[in-house]
Amino acid sequence: MKPYRQRPWVAVGVVLAAASVAANSAVPHAGSVSPASHRPVTITFWSSVPGIQVSIRDFEKIYPWIHIDYVNPGAAETSKLLTAVTTQKGVPDVAQVKYDNVPWLVQTGDLLNLGPYGAGKLRYHFYPWAWQQMAMAHGIYGIPQSEQPLVLLYNQQIFNRYDLGVPRTWRQFRADAAILRQKAPRLYFNIDMSPAATRELAALAWANGGQLATLTRGTWSYPIASPAWVQVLNYWNTLAKKGLISDTLINNLQRDQLFASDKVATEIGSLHRLTTLANIAPNASGQWRVTPLPTFSGKPATSDFGGSADVVTKLSKHPKADLRFIAWLSTSPEAMTLDWIQGRVYPADAAGATLPTMSTPWKYFGNERVGLVFQKAARVVNSPFLWPPIVDYWSQTWSMLLKKAITDHLPWASTLPNLRSSMLKYTQTGGWNPS
């Protein structure tokens, strides 16, 4: 998959200025306007990206009339954002949120539609699947900042010791799991698929061409009983029944201990998981590698697992400055380079993959050029895909249904019709009534 068009680096101020003229709300290029002609603006910005303060300082040097009041909201940032908006206390102007929470925030009516301010011109920077996370309900409700394409991590030391081949297909993945089970039954081939792994399973269904939610003329639907979903669930269900993977709910401490003691051979994850693995298993430095996600057909495909965007709240009084800031964060070479160096944030801007820093070796992964692996993965993320506006309800409900299916020895795919019915009922008469 390619972005809508390839383009050279363009100063984002120029892009926004051209867009804003059409919207009758000009956002001039910084180089063409004296800072003295601007009234000072302070933007309150919530983000938990490590080291993003460095990018903020650079932005303020370029746009000295805009001051960024940075706040790290910590865990549960989306819930905190909703609480702030509901109470109208401490509401940020701009907040970084995960893609799966954007539809939820759109349906509460708390995000500003950035379309009238020229945000649409920025779509050419991003792959269609990433832009779709922002463009819904006849509006543009944020700018993609980071991507987290799903990949496969594997412990090369374990693979070499037991003569395992790096899997390119799920069929080979299952064969490797069977070999390891026979040769080293005390090791785990994979521990990803517990009843709580709803987002992981959804991401695998997405990679397989499945959709979770669609929005047509203001109406949400949930096509989760499709063959793509059934194939994924039947596959992992079979591996669990044969004892080739663990489907037991493992707490984070136990999980970390297994990785730290070299008891796990593979991990399905995104860039965030790479940084976590390096922290929890420092003694395994040099053992792990990163490779594309296996597929059923062998044709490259994947999904996103944890990407995020910057959104503007409706209570903000300076949307043009907000858009200037988040556009710079997401599309300027300076910000993308700093985010990768400071916080291992892979850019959503498709051209960000060509930055020199993205090809630097990563010592923990045997000096592998990890950024290039993610560059290839970002190109083959399946599209279209939307998260539901009732994402927490979906996740909690499905987790309970999966747990019961495992306890009752029922097929995992048998949960899909009940899940879909529950989601439709909740959408229509429960947690949200669509307008």
C-alpha positions as CSV (number, residue, x, y, z in Angstrom):
1,M,0.0,0.0,0.0
2,K,1.3,3.5,-0.8
3,P,0.3,6.9,0.5
4,Y,-2.0,8.9,-1.7
5,R,1.0,10.4,-3.3
6,Q,4.7,10.7,-2.8
7,R,5.9,14.2,-2.2
8,P,9.1,16.0,-1.1
9,W,9.3,17.6,2.3
10,V,7.1,20.6,2.5
11,A,7.1,23.2,5.2
12,V,3.9,22.5,7.1
13,G,3.2,26.2,7.5
14,V,2.9,26.4,3.7
15,V,0.5,23.5,3.5
16,L,-1.7,24.9,6.3
17,A,-1.6,28.4,4.8
18,A,-2.9,27.1,1.4
19,A,-5.5,25.0,3.2
20,S,-6.6,27.8,5.4
21,V,-7.1,30.3,2.6
22,A,-9.9,28.1,1.3
23,A,-11.3,28.0,4.7
24,N,-11.0,31.7,5.2
25,S,-8.8,31.2,8.2
26,A,-5.2,31.8,7.0
27,V,-2.4,30.1,8.9
28,P,0.7,31.8,7.4
29,H,4.1,30.2,7.0
30,A,6.3,31.1,9.9
31,G,9.0,32.4,7.6
32,S,6.7,34.9,6.0
33,V,5.3,36.6,9.0
34,S,7.0,38.4,11.9
35,P,6.3,37.0,15.3
36,A,5.5,40.5,16.5
37,S,2.3,40.4,14.3
38,H,0.9,37.5,16.4
39,R,-0.8,37.7,19.7
40,P,0.8,35.4,22.3
41,V,-1.0,32.0,22.6
42,T,-0.6,29.3,25.3
43,I,-1.6,25.8,24.3
44,T,-2.2,23.2,27.0
45,F,-0.9,19.9,25.7
46,W,-1.4,16.4,27.2
47,S,1.0,13.7,26.0
48,S,2.9,10.8,27.6
49,V,5.5,10.4,24.8
50,P,8.9,10.1,26.4
51,G,11.1,13.1,25.8
52,I,8.5,15.1,23.8
53,Q,9.5,18.2,25.7
54,V,12.5,18.4,23.4
55,S,10.2,18.7,20.4
56,I,8.1,21.2,22.2
57,R,11.2,23.4,22.8
58,D,12.1,23.3,19.1
59,F,8.6,24.2,18.1
60,E,8.6,27.2,20.5
61,K,11.8,28.4,18.9
62,I,10.2,28.3,15.4
63,Y,6.9,29.8,16.6
64,P,8.0,32.0,19.6
65,W,4.5,33.5,20.0
66,I,3.1,30.1,20.8
67,H,3.8,28.7,24.2
68,I,3.1,25.0,25.0
69,D,2.1,24.2,28.5
70,Y,3.0,20.5,28.6
71,V,1.3,18.0,31.0
72,N,2.0,14.3,31.2
73,P,-1.5,12.8,32.2
74,G,0.0,9.4,33.0
75,A,-2.2,6.3,32.7
76,A,-5.9,6.3,31.7
77,E,-5.4,9.5,29.8
78,T,-8.6,9.1,27.8
79,S,-10.7,8.7,31.0
80,K,-9.0,11.7,32.5
81,L,-9.8,13.7,29.3
82,L,-13.4,12.8,29.4
83,T,-13.6,13.7,33.1
84,A,-12.0,17.1,32.4
85,V,-14.4,17.8,29.6
86,T,-17.4,16.7,31.6
87,T,-16.5,18.9,34.6
88,Q,-15.0,21.6,32.4
89,K,-12.0,21.7,34.7
90,G,-8.4,21.4,33.5
91,V,-9.4,20.7,29.9
92,P,-6.4,20.7,27.6
93,D,-6.4,22.4,24.3
94,V,-4.6,19.5,22.6
95,A,-4.3,15.9,23.7
96,Q,-2.6,12.8,22.3
97,V,-4.9,9.8,22.3
98,K,-4.8,6.3,20.9
99,Y,-6.6,5.6,17.6
100,D,-9.0,3.2,19.3
101,N,-10.3,6.0,21.5
102,V,-10.9,8.6,18.8
103,P,-14.4,7.4,17.7
104,W,-15.5,7.3,21.3
105,L,-14.4,10.9,21.8
106,V,-16.0,11.9,18.5
107,Q,-19.4,10.5,19.6
108,T,-19.3,12.4,22.9
109,G,-19.0,15.6,20.9
110,D,-15.9,16.8,22.7
111,L,-13.5,17.0,19.8
112,L,-13.2,19.9,17.4
113,N,-13.7,19.2,13.7
114,L,-10.4,20.5,12.2
115,G,-11.7,20.3,8.6
116,P,-12.8,24.0,8.4
117,Y,-9.2,25.0,9.5
118,G,-7.5,23.3,6.6
119,A,-6.6,20.0,8.1
120,G,-7.8,18.1,5.0
121,K,-4.7,19.2,3.0
122,L,-2.5,17.2,5.4
123,R,-4.1,13.9,4.4
124,Y,-1.4,13.4,1.7
125,H,1.2,12.9,4.4
126,F,-0.4,9.7,5.6
127,Y,-1.4,6.2,4.5
128,P,-5.2,5.9,3.9
129,W,-5.6,3.5,6.9
130,A,-4.1,6.1,9.2
131,W,-6.1,9.1,7.9
132,Q,-9.3,7.0,8.2
133,Q,-8.8,6.9,11.9
134,M,-9.3,10.7,11.9
135,A,-11.8,11.3,9.1
136,M,-15.3,10.2,10.1
137,A,-18.8,11.6,10.5
138,H,-18.1,14.3,7.9
139,G,-15.2,15.8,9.9
140,I,-11.5,15.5,10.6
141,Y,-11.0,15.0,14.3
142,G,-7.2,14.9,14.7
143,I,-3.8,14.5,13.0
144,P,-2.1,11.1,13.1
145,Q,1.2,11.3,15.0
146,S,2.5,7.8,15.5
147,E,2.0,4.3,14.0
148,Q,2.4,1.0,15.7
149,P,2.4,-1.7,12.9
150,L,2.1,-5.2,14.2
151,V,5.2,-7.4,13.8
152,L,6.6,-10.6,15.1
153,L,9.4,-10.7,17.6
154,Y,11.4,-13.9,18.1
155,N,14.2,-15.1,20.3
156,Q,16.9,-16.1,17.8
157,Q,18.8,-18.0,20.5
158,I,15.8,-20.3,21.1
159,F,15.1,-20.6,17.4
160,N,18.7,-21.6,16.7
161,R,18.9,-24.0,19.6
162,Y,15.8,-25.9,18.5
163,D,16.2,-25.6,14.7
164,L,13.1,-23.4,14.2
165,G,12.5,-21.5,11.0
166,V,11.4,-17.8,11.0
167,P,7.7,-18.1,10.2
168,R,6.4,-16.2,7.1
169,T,3.0,-17.9,7.3
170,W,0.7,-18.9,10.2
171,R,1.1,-22.5,9.0
172,Q,4.8,-22.3,9.7
173,F,4.2,-20.6,13.0
174,R,2.1,-23.5,14.1
175,A,4.7,-26.0,12.9
176,D,7.4,-24.2,14.9
177,A,5.2,-24.2,18.0
178,A,4.7,-28.0,17.7
179,I,8.5,-28.5,17.3
180,L,9.3,-26.5,20.4
181,R,6.5,-28.2,22.4
182,Q,8.1,-31.5,21.6
183,K,11.7,-30.6,22.1
184,A,11.4,-28.1,25.1
185,P,8.0,-28.5,26.8
186,R,9.0,-26.2,29.6
187,L,9.3,-23.3,27.2
188,Y,6.4,-21.2,25.8
189,F,6.3,-20.6,22.1
190,N,3.8,-17.7,22.6
191,I,1.8,-16.3,25.5
192,D,-0.3,-13.6,23.8
193,M,-3.8,-15.0,23.6
194,S,-5.5,-14.9,27.0
195,P,-9.2,-14.0,27.4
196,A,-8.1,-10.4,27.9
197,A,-6.3,-10.2,24.6
198,T,-9.2,-8.6,22.8
199,R,-7.2,-5.9,21.1
200,E,-4.5,-8.4,20.0
201,L,-7.1,-10.6,18.4
202,A,-8.8,-7.7,16.8
203,A,-5.5,-6.5,15.4
204,L,-4.9,-10.0,14.0
205,A,-8.3,-10.0,12.4
206,W,-7.6,-6.5,10.9
207,A,-4.3,-7.9,9.5
208,N,-6.3,-10.7,7.9
209,G,-8.6,-8.2,6.2
210,G,-11.4,-8.1,8.8
211,Q,-13.2,-5.0,10.0
212,L,-14.4,-4.3,13.5
213,A,-16.7,-1.3,12.9
214,T,-18.1,0.6,9.9
215,L,-19.9,4.0,9.9
216,T,-22.4,4.6,7.1
217,R,-24.7,7.7,7.0
218,G,-24.4,8.1,10.8
219,T,-25.1,4.4,11.6
220,W,-22.5,2.1,13.1
221,S,-22.4,-1.6,12.3
222,Y,-20.1,-4.4,13.4
223,P,-19.1,-7.0,10.8
224,I,-17.2,-9.2,13.2
225,A,-18.7,-12.5,12.2
226,S,-16.9,-12.4,8.8
227,P,-14.7,-15.2,7.5
228,A,-11.6,-13.2,8.3
229,W,-12.5,-13.0,12.0
230,V,-13.6,-16.7,12.1
231,Q,-10.3,-17.8,10.5
232,V,-8.2,-16.0,13.0
233,L,-10.2,-17.2,16.0
234,N,-10.3,-20.8,14.8
235,Y,-6.5,-20.7,14.3
236,W,-5.6,-19.5,17.8
237,N,-8.3,-21.7,19.3
238,T,-6.7,-24.7,17.7
239,L,-3.2,-23.8,18.9
240,A,-4.6,-23.4,22.5
241,K,-6.4,-26.7,22.4
242,K,-3.2,-28.5,21.3
243,G,-1.2,-26.8,24.0
244,L,1.0,-25.0,21.5
245,I,0.3,-21.6,23.1
246,S,-1.0,-20.5,26.5
247,D,-4.5,-19.2,26.7
248,T,-4.3,-18.7,30.4
249,L,-4.7,-15.2,31.8
250,I,-1.2,-14.2,32.9
251,N,-0.6,-11.1,35.0
252,N,2.0,-8.6,33.9
253,L,4.5,-9.6,36.6
254,Q,4.4,-13.3,35.6
255,R,4.6,-12.3,31.9
256,D,7.7,-10.1,32.5
257,Q,9.4,-12.8,34.5
258,L,8.9,-15.4,31.7
259,F,10.5,-13.1,29.2
260,A,13.3,-12.1,31.6
261,S,14.1,-15.8,32.1
262,D,14.2,-16.6,28.4
263,K,11.1,-18.9,28.6
264,V,9.2,-17.4,25.6
265,A,10.2,-17.8,22.0
266,T,7.9,-15.3,20.2
267,E,5.9,-12.2,20.8
268,I,3.3,-10.5,18.6
269,G,3.6,-6.8,19.2
270,S,4.3,-3.3,18.0
271,L,7.1,-0.9,18.6
272,H,5.9,-0.2,22.2
273,R,6.5,-3.9,22.9
274,L,10.1,-3.7,21.6
275,T,11.0,-1.0,24.1
276,T,9.2,-2.8,26.9
277,L,11.1,-6.0,26.1
278,A,14.4,-4.2,26.2
279,N,13.5,-2.9,29.7
280,I,12.2,-6.1,31.3
281,A,14.7,-8.5,29.8
282,P,18.0,-6.6,29.6
283,N,20.1,-9.8,29.8
284,A,18.5,-10.9,26.5
285,S,20.2,-8.1,24.6
286,G,21.3,-9.4,21.2
287,Q,19.0,-12.4,21.3
288,W,15.8,-11.0,19.9
289,R,14.9,-10.1,16.3
290,V,12.0,-8.4,14.5
291,T,10.3,-9.8,11.4
292,P,7.1,-9.1,9.5
293,L,3.9,-10.5,10.9
294,P,3.0,-14.0,9.4
295,T,-0.1,-14.2,7.3
296,F,-2.3,-17.1,6.2
297,S,-1.6,-16.5,2.5
298,G,2.1,-15.6,2.8
299,K,1.3,-12.2,1.2
300,P,2.6,-9.3,3.4
301,A,-0.1,-7.7,5.5
302,T,-0.5,-6.3,9.0
303,S,-2.5,-3.9,11.2
304,D,-1.8,-1.1,13.7
305,F,-1.6,-1.9,17.4
306,G,-1.4,1.3,19.5
307,G,-0.9,4.2,17.1
308,S,-1.9,7.6,18.3
309,A,-3.1,11.0,17.2
310,D,-3.3,14.6,18.5
311,V,-6.8,15.9,18.9
312,V,-8.2,19.4,19.7
313,T,-10.9,19.7,22.3
314,K,-14.0,21.8,21.5
315,L,-13.3,24.1,24.4
316,S,-10.1,25.4,22.9
317,K,-10.1,29.1,22.0
318,H,-7.3,29.0,19.4
319,P,-7.8,26.1,17.0
320,K,-5.6,27.6,14.3
321,A,-2.6,27.7,16.6
322,D,-3.5,24.2,17.9
323,L,-3.5,22.8,14.3
324,R,-0.2,24.5,13.5
325,F,1.3,22.8,16.5
326,I,0.0,19.3,16.0
327,A,0.7,19.5,12.2
328,W,4.3,20.4,13.0
329,L,4.5,17.5,15.6
330,S,3.3,15.0,13.0
331,T,5.0,16.1,9.8
332,S,8.2,18.1,10.4
333,P,11.4,16.1,10.0
334,E,12.7,17.7,13.2
335,A,9.9,16.5,15.4
336,M,9.8,13.0,13.8
337,T,13.5,12.6,14.3
338,L,13.4,13.7,17.9
339,D,10.4,11.5,18.7
340,W,12.2,8.5,17.4
341,I,15.4,9.2,19.3
342,Q,13.7,10.3,22.5
343,G,10.8,8.0,22.7
344,R,11.0,5.4,19.9
345,V,7.9,6.9,18.3
346,Y,7.5,5.7,14.8
347,P,6.0,8.5,12.6
348,A,2.6,8.3,11.0
349,D,3.8,10.5,8.2
350,A,4.7,8.1,5.4
351,A,7.8,10.1,4.4
352,G,9.1,9.9,8.0
353,A,10.3,6.4,7.3
354,T,12.9,7.9,4.9
355,L,14.6,9.9,7.7
356,P,18.2,8.8,8.3
357,T,17.6,8.1,11.9
358,M,15.1,5.4,11.1
359,S,17.8,3.2,9.6
360,T,20.1,3.2,12.6
361,P,20.9,-0.2,14.1
362,W,19.2,-1.1,17.4
363,K,21.8,-2.9,19.7
364,Y,19.3,-4.8,21.7
365,F,17.9,-6.5,18.6
366,G,21.3,-7.6,17.3
367,N,22.0,-4.3,15.6
368,E,19.0,-4.9,13.3
369,R,17.7,-1.9,11.5
370,V,14.3,-2.1,13.2
371,G,13.0,1.1,11.7
372,L,13.2,-0.4,8.2
373,V,11.1,-3.4,9.4
374,F,8.4,-1.0,10.5
375,Q,8.7,1.0,7.3
376,K,7.8,-2.1,5.3
377,A,5.0,-3.0,7.7
378,A,3.4,0.4,7.6
379,R,3.1,0.1,3.8
380,V,1.0,-3.1,4.1
381,V,-1.5,-2.2,6.9
382,N,-4.9,-3.3,5.7
383,S,-7.5,-0.7,5.0
384,P,-10.3,0.1,5.7
385,F,-10.6,-0.3,9.5
386,L,-12.3,1.6,12.3
387,W,-12.5,1.1,16.0
388,P,-16.0,1.2,17.5
389,P,-17.3,4.2,19.5
390,I,-18.0,1.8,22.4
391,V,-14.5,0.4,22.5
392,D,-14.3,-0.2,26.2
393,Y,-17.7,-2.0,26.2
394,W,-16.6,-4.1,23.3
395,S,-13.4,-5.1,24.9
396,Q,-14.9,-5.9,28.3
397,T,-17.8,-7.8,26.9
398,W,-15.7,-9.9,24.5
399,S,-13.2,-10.7,27.3
400,M,-16.0,-12.2,29.4
401,L,-17.4,-14.1,26.4
402,L,-14.0,-15.5,25.6
403,K,-13.3,-16.5,29.1
404,K,-16.6,-18.4,29.3
405,A,-16.0,-20.1,25.9
406,I,-12.6,-21.3,27.1
407,T,-14.1,-22.5,30.4
408,D,-16.9,-24.3,28.6
409,H,-14.6,-25.7,25.9
410,L,-16.6,-23.9,23.2
411,P,-15.1,-22.6,19.9
412,W,-13.8,-19.0,20.3
413,A,-15.6,-18.0,17.1
414,S,-18.9,-18.9,18.8
415,T,-18.5,-15.7,20.8
416,L,-18.8,-13.5,17.7
417,P,-22.6,-13.5,17.1
418,N,-23.4,-12.8,20.7
419,L,-20.7,-10.1,20.8
420,R,-22.1,-8.4,17.7
421,S,-25.7,-8.5,19.1
422,S,-24.5,-7.0,22.4
423,M,-22.6,-4.3,20.6
424,L,-25.6,-3.3,18.4
425,K,-28.0,-3.3,21.4
426,Y,-25.6,-1.2,23.5
427,T,-25.0,1.2,20.6
428,Q,-28.7,1.7,19.8
429,T,-30.3,1.6,23.2
430,G,-27.5,1.7,25.8
431,G,-24.3,3.6,26.0
432,W,-24.9,5.7,22.9
433,N,-27.8,6.6,20.7
434,P,-26.5,7.5,17.3
435,S,-27.8,10.8,15.9
